[in-house]
Amino acid sequence: MKRFREDLYIPDYDKFCISKLPRWIFDYFKYNKIDNGRLKEELEGKEKILLLIIDCLGLALLESYSFFNPKSLLSKFYKKRGYMSLESTFPSTTSTALTSLNTGLNPLEHAILGYTMFVKDFGAIINMVHFSPAVDSKRESLLDSGINLEDFLGSKTIYEKLNEEGIKSYVITRNFLKNTALSKLLHKGSEVTAYVNSSDLFVNLKNHLKSCKAPSYTFAYWDALDTLSHLHGPSSEQVYAELDTLSFGLERLLKEELNSNIAFMISSDHGSLTVDETNLIKYGEQTTLKDMLRLPPVGDARAFFLFPKHDKIDKTIDFFERNFKEQFLCISLKEALKMKLFGSGNLNMNFYDRVGELLCLARRNYALYFRFRKSFEETILKGYHGGLSYDELFVPLIFIR
């Protein structure tokens, strides 16, 4: 655990980051060894590995849920220490974290650096989840431009690498995500199966675990918790009810006679925290800041990147120091790279083009509210992530036995 401010942490990419998970799994299948004693013990002798990613299941959320609902299966695994603590990527956001979970690359290497980012080839700010310009209501519109998805990522997925070693790979994801550009980008090399809802997911998992080949690796993804957390907040009744539903599905699954050669793990891409509407700093009202930038902010509300005019870089940093010292920490990208906020490895050639010169980190429970489409203006979310707080960064790796 590395802390560089009272309320901010740096992911430990070398030991405990989620970007290590696909590398550990690959090393287990190819070399039968892992540089993590606890995980090595859990995988010993297993021929099938299932990793279920529950989007937005932070360790802080699991802690609070277990306190209020100690009898659920997830709570029991937590209380019995049937887990180890991992750390998300930075930014702690879905597009960045899922890219690392599906490739084993650090953000510095794959350069998928937030919910939105500037893509030079298109001269536009792109929504990386919808794979379209941020101002465009149409999803996947970049595909109409003839973009080559393989070139966009510039690396093999964990599934392609395992295939080269004779290891079969599977992905189980929501039906409306199966054929999206992001899924095609990240799941290349796997056999993809879709499901409709949580009941369908666990029936799907039951049948899959009985029929899939060995040796094999299966990556399953559940997104609904993230949506509920954004809309209602991570401590809401709706979020806890969703965890109850997931626990019930797990209980039914574990009643089945599953083969002992299966390693079943649950983790997450990131956590979340509550931001009160009074703590949202509205970018549209910051006329002085807008005049200093050549592009609107990109990234996420709690970790956003700035493109200052070239003679306004120092003045932009000073603007945040004078006006929002308690709310945001503004640093240069070079300083962020030196601190290894994005991990280590070969710097992606598109890195600087996509995120500009400055990085702003939200402190405590603050966020910058910026939107690219007017239809979003009235959507005030309660749950946020992307930053470096404990609640956003730390996630569990739960071992289901």
C-alpha positions as CSV (number, residue, x, y, z in Angstrom):
1,M,0.0,0.0,0.0
2,K,1.6,3.2,-1.2
3,R,0.2,6.6,0.0
4,F,1.3,9.9,-1.3
5,R,-1.3,12.1,0.3
6,E,-3.5,11.6,3.3
7,D,-6.4,10.5,1.1
8,L,-4.6,9.3,-2.0
9,Y,-2.9,6.0,-2.9
10,I,-0.6,4.8,-5.7
11,P,-1.5,1.3,-7.1
12,D,1.2,-1.3,-6.5
13,Y,1.5,-2.5,-10.0
14,D,4.4,-4.8,-9.3
15,K,2.7,-6.9,-6.6
16,F,-1.0,-6.3,-6.1
17,C,-2.6,-4.6,-9.0
18,I,-5.4,-6.3,-11.0
19,S,-3.3,-6.0,-14.1
20,K,-1.2,-8.8,-12.5
21,L,-4.2,-11.2,-12.6
22,P,-4.1,-12.2,-16.3
23,R,-0.3,-12.5,-16.0
24,W,-0.5,-14.8,-12.9
25,I,-3.1,-16.9,-14.7
26,F,-0.9,-17.2,-17.9
27,D,2.2,-18.0,-15.8
28,Y,0.2,-20.7,-13.9
29,F,-0.9,-22.4,-17.1
30,K,2.4,-22.1,-19.0
31,Y,5.0,-22.4,-16.2
32,N,3.0,-23.8,-13.3
33,K,4.3,-21.1,-11.0
34,I,3.1,-17.7,-9.8
35,D,5.0,-14.9,-7.9
36,N,2.1,-14.7,-5.3
37,G,2.1,-17.4,-2.6
38,R,-1.6,-17.1,-1.7
39,L,-2.9,-17.3,-5.3
40,K,-0.4,-20.2,-6.0
41,E,-1.9,-22.1,-3.1
42,E,-5.5,-21.5,-4.4
43,L,-4.7,-22.6,-7.9
44,E,-2.6,-25.6,-7.1
45,G,-3.7,-28.6,-9.1
46,K,-6.6,-26.8,-10.8
47,E,-7.3,-27.3,-14.5
48,K,-10.1,-24.8,-15.0
49,I,-10.0,-21.2,-13.8
50,L,-13.1,-19.0,-13.6
51,L,-12.7,-15.3,-12.8
52,L,-16.0,-13.4,-12.2
53,I,-15.6,-9.7,-12.3
54,I,-18.4,-7.8,-10.5
55,D,-18.1,-4.2,-11.8
56,C,-17.7,-1.7,-8.9
57,L,-17.3,-4.3,-6.0
58,G,-14.8,-2.3,-4.0
59,L,-13.3,-3.7,-0.8
60,A,-14.9,-0.8,1.2
61,L,-18.3,-1.8,-0.2
62,L,-17.7,-5.5,0.7
63,E,-16.7,-4.4,4.2
64,S,-19.8,-2.3,4.8
65,Y,-22.1,-4.9,3.2
66,S,-20.8,-7.7,5.3
67,F,-21.4,-5.6,8.4
68,F,-25.1,-5.0,7.6
69,N,-25.7,-8.5,6.0
70,P,-23.4,-10.9,7.8
71,K,-25.3,-14.0,6.8
72,S,-24.9,-13.7,3.0
73,L,-22.4,-15.9,1.2
74,L,-20.2,-13.0,0.1
75,S,-20.1,-11.8,3.7
76,K,-19.1,-15.2,5.0
77,F,-16.2,-15.5,2.6
78,Y,-15.1,-12.0,3.6
79,K,-15.3,-12.7,7.3
80,K,-13.4,-15.9,7.0
81,R,-10.6,-14.1,5.2
82,G,-11.4,-16.1,2.1
83,Y,-9.9,-13.3,0.0
84,M,-6.9,-11.2,-0.7
85,S,-6.8,-7.4,-1.3
86,L,-5.9,-6.1,-4.8
87,E,-5.7,-2.7,-6.2
88,S,-7.3,-1.3,-9.3
89,T,-5.5,0.6,-12.1
90,F,-5.3,4.3,-12.4
91,P,-7.6,5.7,-13.5
92,S,-9.8,3.4,-11.5
93,T,-12.5,3.3,-14.2
94,T,-14.1,0.5,-16.3
95,S,-12.5,1.1,-19.7
96,T,-9.0,1.3,-18.2
97,A,-9.3,-1.5,-15.7
98,L,-11.0,-4.0,-18.1
99,T,-8.3,-3.4,-20.7
100,S,-5.7,-4.3,-18.1
101,L,-7.7,-7.3,-16.9
102,N,-8.0,-8.6,-20.5
103,T,-4.4,-8.0,-21.6
104,G,-2.2,-7.9,-18.5
105,L,-0.9,-4.5,-19.6
106,N,-0.6,-1.5,-17.3
107,P,-2.4,1.8,-18.3
108,L,0.9,3.3,-19.4
109,E,1.3,0.5,-21.9
110,H,-2.2,0.2,-23.4
111,A,-3.1,4.0,-23.1
112,I,-6.9,3.4,-22.6
113,L,-7.0,6.1,-20.0
114,G,-10.5,6.9,-18.9
115,Y,-14.2,7.1,-19.8
116,T,-13.3,9.7,-22.4
117,M,-10.0,10.6,-24.1
118,F,-8.7,12.5,-27.1
119,V,-7.9,10.4,-30.1
120,K,-5.7,12.2,-32.5
121,D,-6.5,10.0,-35.5
122,F,-10.1,11.2,-35.3
123,G,-9.5,14.7,-34.0
124,A,-12.1,14.2,-31.4
125,I,-12.8,13.4,-27.8
126,I,-14.0,9.8,-27.7
127,N,-16.3,7.9,-25.3
128,M,-14.3,4.7,-24.8
129,V,-17.3,2.7,-23.5
130,H,-19.6,3.7,-26.4
131,F,-16.7,3.9,-28.9
132,S,-18.0,7.0,-30.5
133,P,-17.3,10.8,-30.2
134,A,-18.4,12.1,-26.8
135,V,-20.9,14.5,-28.4
136,D,-22.5,11.7,-30.5
137,S,-25.6,10.0,-29.2
138,K,-25.0,7.1,-31.6
139,R,-22.9,4.3,-30.2
140,E,-20.1,2.5,-32.1
141,S,-20.0,5.3,-34.8
142,L,-16.2,5.0,-35.0
143,L,-16.6,1.7,-36.6
144,D,-18.2,3.5,-39.6
145,S,-14.8,5.3,-40.1
146,G,-13.1,1.9,-40.8
147,I,-11.1,1.9,-37.6
148,N,-8.9,-1.2,-37.2
149,L,-9.6,-2.5,-33.7
150,E,-6.4,-4.6,-33.6
151,D,-4.3,-1.6,-34.4
152,F,-6.2,0.5,-31.8
153,L,-5.2,-1.8,-28.9
154,G,-1.8,-2.7,-30.3
155,S,-1.4,-5.8,-28.2
156,K,-2.6,-9.4,-27.8
157,T,-5.3,-10.3,-25.3
158,I,-4.7,-12.8,-22.6
159,Y,-7.0,-15.2,-24.6
160,E,-4.8,-15.0,-27.7
161,K,-1.7,-15.7,-25.6
162,L,-3.3,-18.7,-23.9
163,N,-4.5,-20.0,-27.2
164,E,-0.9,-20.1,-28.4
165,E,-0.1,-22.3,-25.4
166,G,-3.1,-24.7,-26.2
167,I,-5.3,-23.3,-23.4
168,K,-8.9,-22.8,-24.3
169,S,-10.4,-19.4,-23.3
170,Y,-14.0,-18.3,-22.7
171,V,-15.8,-15.1,-22.0
172,I,-19.3,-14.8,-20.5
173,T,-20.8,-11.3,-20.7
174,R,-24.1,-9.4,-20.9
175,N,-26.1,-9.9,-24.1
176,F,-26.0,-6.2,-25.0
177,L,-22.2,-6.1,-24.5
178,K,-21.3,-9.2,-26.5
179,N,-20.9,-7.5,-29.9
180,T,-19.8,-4.0,-28.9
181,A,-16.5,-2.6,-30.2
182,L,-14.9,-2.6,-26.7
183,S,-15.8,-6.3,-26.2
184,K,-14.5,-7.2,-29.6
185,L,-11.3,-5.3,-28.8
186,L,-10.8,-7.0,-25.4
187,H,-12.1,-10.5,-25.9
188,K,-10.4,-11.4,-29.1
189,G,-9.2,-15.0,-29.0
190,S,-12.0,-16.2,-26.7
191,E,-15.3,-18.0,-27.2
192,V,-17.9,-15.5,-26.1
193,T,-21.3,-16.5,-24.6
194,A,-24.0,-14.0,-23.6
195,Y,-26.5,-13.9,-20.8
196,V,-29.5,-11.7,-20.0
197,N,-29.7,-11.2,-16.2
198,S,-28.2,-12.5,-12.9
199,S,-30.3,-15.8,-12.9
200,D,-29.3,-16.5,-16.5
201,L,-25.7,-15.7,-15.5
202,F,-25.5,-18.3,-12.8
203,V,-27.3,-21.0,-14.8
204,N,-24.9,-20.2,-17.6
205,L,-21.9,-20.6,-15.3
206,K,-23.2,-23.9,-13.9
207,N,-23.6,-25.4,-17.3
208,H,-20.4,-23.9,-18.6
209,L,-18.2,-25.2,-15.7
210,K,-19.6,-28.7,-16.3
211,S,-19.0,-28.7,-20.1
212,C,-16.0,-26.5,-20.8
213,K,-12.7,-28.1,-21.8
214,A,-9.7,-28.5,-19.5
215,P,-7.3,-26.8,-19.3
216,S,-9.2,-23.6,-19.7
217,Y,-9.7,-20.1,-18.5
218,T,-13.1,-18.3,-18.2
219,F,-13.6,-14.6,-17.7
220,A,-17.2,-13.6,-16.7
221,Y,-18.4,-10.1,-16.2
222,W,-21.4,-8.6,-14.3
223,D,-22.1,-4.9,-14.8
224,A,-25.3,-4.1,-13.0
225,L,-23.7,-3.2,-9.6
226,D,-21.8,-0.4,-11.2
227,T,-25.0,1.1,-12.8
228,L,-26.8,1.0,-9.4
229,S,-23.9,2.5,-7.6
230,H,-23.7,5.4,-10.0
231,L,-27.4,6.1,-9.8
232,H,-28.1,5.5,-6.1
233,G,-24.7,5.6,-4.4
234,P,-22.5,2.7,-3.3
235,S,-24.1,2.5,0.2
236,S,-27.6,2.5,-1.1
237,E,-30.3,-0.1,-0.4
238,Q,-30.4,-0.9,-4.2
239,V,-26.7,-1.8,-4.2
240,Y,-27.0,-4.0,-1.1
241,A,-30.0,-5.7,-2.6
242,E,-28.0,-6.5,-5.8
243,L,-25.3,-8.1,-3.6
244,D,-28.0,-10.1,-1.9
245,T,-29.1,-11.3,-5.4
246,L,-25.5,-12.2,-6.4
247,S,-25.0,-14.1,-3.1
248,F,-28.1,-16.1,-3.7
249,G,-27.0,-17.0,-7.2
250,L,-23.6,-18.1,-5.7
251,E,-25.3,-20.3,-3.1
252,R,-27.3,-22.1,-5.8
253,L,-24.2,-22.6,-8.0
254,L,-22.2,-24.0,-5.1
255,K,-24.9,-26.6,-4.4
256,E,-24.1,-28.2,-7.7
257,E,-21.6,-31.0,-7.9
258,L,-18.8,-29.0,-9.5
259,N,-15.5,-30.8,-10.3
260,S,-12.7,-30.3,-7.7
261,N,-10.4,-29.2,-10.5
262,I,-12.1,-25.8,-10.8
263,A,-10.7,-22.6,-9.3
264,F,-13.5,-20.1,-8.9
265,M,-12.5,-16.5,-8.0
266,I,-14.5,-13.2,-7.8
267,S,-12.9,-9.8,-8.1
268,S,-13.7,-6.3,-9.5
269,D,-12.4,-3.6,-11.8
270,H,-12.6,-0.8,-9.2
271,G,-14.6,0.5,-6.3
272,S,-16.7,3.6,-5.8
273,L,-17.6,6.4,-3.4
274,T,-20.5,8.8,-2.8
275,V,-20.2,12.4,-4.0
276,D,-22.9,14.8,-2.8
277,E,-24.3,17.2,-5.4
278,T,-22.9,20.1,-3.4
279,N,-19.4,18.7,-3.9
280,L,-19.7,18.7,-7.7
281,I,-17.6,21.5,-9.2
282,K,-19.3,22.4,-12.5
283,Y,-16.8,22.9,-15.3
284,G,-19.4,25.0,-17.3
285,E,-19.2,27.7,-14.6
286,Q,-15.4,28.0,-14.6
287,T,-15.0,30.6,-17.3
288,T,-11.4,31.4,-16.3
289,L,-10.4,27.8,-16.5
290,K,-12.2,27.3,-19.9
291,D,-10.3,30.3,-21.3
292,M,-6.9,28.6,-20.4
293,L,-7.7,25.3,-22.1
294,R,-7.5,24.4,-25.8
295,L,-9.8,21.4,-25.3
296,P,-12.4,20.4,-22.6
297,P,-11.3,18.0,-19.9
298,V,-11.2,14.3,-20.7
299,G,-11.1,11.3,-18.4
300,D,-13.4,10.9,-15.4
301,A,-15.0,13.2,-12.9
302,R,-12.5,12.2,-10.2
303,A,-9.4,11.9,-12.4
304,F,-9.5,14.3,-15.4
305,F,-6.8,15.4,-17.8
306,L,-6.3,18.9,-19.1
307,F,-5.0,20.3,-22.4
308,P,-3.9,23.9,-21.4
309,K,-2.9,26.4,-24.0
310,H,0.9,26.1,-24.2
311,D,1.6,29.4,-22.4
312,K,-1.0,28.6,-19.7
313,I,0.3,25.4,-18.2
314,D,1.7,27.0,-15.0
315,K,-1.3,29.3,-14.8
316,T,-3.7,26.4,-14.9
317,I,-1.9,24.6,-12.0
318,D,-1.9,27.9,-10.1
319,F,-5.7,28.2,-10.8
320,F,-6.4,25.0,-9.0
321,E,-4.0,25.8,-6.2
322,R,-5.7,29.1,-5.5
323,N,-9.3,28.1,-6.1
324,F,-9.6,24.4,-5.5
325,K,-6.7,23.4,-3.3
326,E,-8.9,21.3,-1.0
327,Q,-10.9,19.7,-3.8
328,F,-8.2,18.8,-6.4
329,L,-4.5,18.1,-6.8
330,C,-3.2,19.3,-10.2
331,I,0.1,17.9,-11.4
332,S,1.9,17.5,-14.7
333,L,1.7,14.3,-16.6
334,K,5.5,14.0,-16.4
335,E,5.2,14.1,-12.6
336,A,2.4,11.5,-12.7
337,L,4.6,9.2,-14.8
338,K,7.5,9.6,-12.5
339,M,5.3,8.6,-9.6
340,K,4.3,5.5,-11.7
341,L,0.6,6.3,-11.3
342,F,0.0,4.5,-14.6
343,G,2.4,1.6,-13.9
344,S,5.7,0.7,-15.5
345,G,6.6,-0.8,-18.9
346,N,6.9,0.6,-22.4
347,L,5.2,4.0,-22.8
348,N,2.4,3.7,-25.4
349,M,3.2,6.0,-28.4
350,N,-0.3,7.5,-28.1
351,F,-0.2,8.3,-24.4
352,Y,0.5,12.0,-24.4
353,D,-1.8,12.7,-27.4
354,R,-4.7,11.2,-25.5
355,V,-4.5,13.0,-22.2
356,G,-2.7,16.3,-22.6
357,E,-0.2,17.9,-20.2
358,L,-1.9,18.0,-16.8
359,L,-3.7,15.6,-14.5
360,C,-6.2,16.6,-11.8
361,L,-6.9,14.2,-8.9
362,A,-10.1,14.6,-6.9
363,R,-9.6,14.7,-3.1
364,R,-12.0,13.5,-0.4
365,N,-15.6,13.4,-1.9
366,Y,-15.3,16.0,-4.7
367,A,-15.6,15.6,-8.4
368,L,-15.6,17.8,-11.5
369,Y,-18.9,17.8,-13.4
370,F,-18.4,18.0,-17.1
371,R,-20.6,16.7,-19.9
372,F,-20.4,16.8,-23.7
373,R,-24.0,16.3,-24.5
374,K,-27.0,18.4,-23.2
375,S,-29.1,15.3,-22.7
376,F,-26.8,14.4,-19.8
377,E,-27.2,17.8,-18.1
378,E,-29.9,16.7,-15.7
379,T,-28.3,13.3,-14.8
380,I,-26.7,13.9,-11.4
381,L,-25.0,10.7,-10.3
382,K,-24.4,9.8,-6.7
383,G,-21.6,7.3,-7.1
384,Y,-18.3,8.0,-8.7
385,H,-14.9,6.4,-9.3
386,G,-11.7,7.0,-11.3
387,G,-9.6,8.4,-8.5
388,L,-7.1,7.2,-6.0
389,S,-9.1,7.0,-2.7
390,Y,-9.2,3.8,-0.7
391,D,-12.9,3.2,-1.7
392,E,-12.2,3.5,-5.4
393,L,-8.8,1.7,-5.6
394,F,-9.0,-1.4,-3.4
395,V,-10.9,-4.4,-4.5
396,P,-11.1,-8.0,-3.2
397,L,-10.0,-11.2,-4.9
398,I,-12.5,-13.7,-3.3
399,F,-11.7,-17.4,-3.4
400,I,-15.0,-19.4,-3.8
401,R,-14.6,-22.9,-2.3
